[in-house]
Amino acid sequence: MRTFERAKIDRMKKAHRTTSPSPLVKAVVLGMQEVKAKDIVHLDLRGVPGAVCDHFIICHGGSPTQVEAIARSVERFTQQLMHEKPWHVEGKENAGWVLLDYVDVVAHVFLRDVRTHFGLDQLWADAARISYDNVA
């Protein structure tokens, strides 16, 4: 087998390996679940070459008000449980896509249509994926 094919196979194996989420990832997910975010997905990017961070957590809300509430809840949970504040927050003005950047962990809170349009879930198809059940 040629060298470049072996390297690609090794990267794919690493990318699809399941690992337990970090405490910060758990805090972000709990914050999302608290306000009933939908279709929460954790993408573990540690095995993906060229990834901008270690973890993406993606979800959506049904309205701009819910998107704002989810983002506030994530900030509250990460502050209370992990004593962490986001390094950068983007998108709160229009609440179509709010990004909370914790450096190694980046949370994306979308409106459903905006999430579908950008397809962030599919963009990082090489990443290990953990889906969470919707909270009733």
Order of alpha helices (4+ residues) and beta strands (2+ residues): alpha-alpha-beta-beta-alpha-beta-beta-beta-alpha-alpha-beta
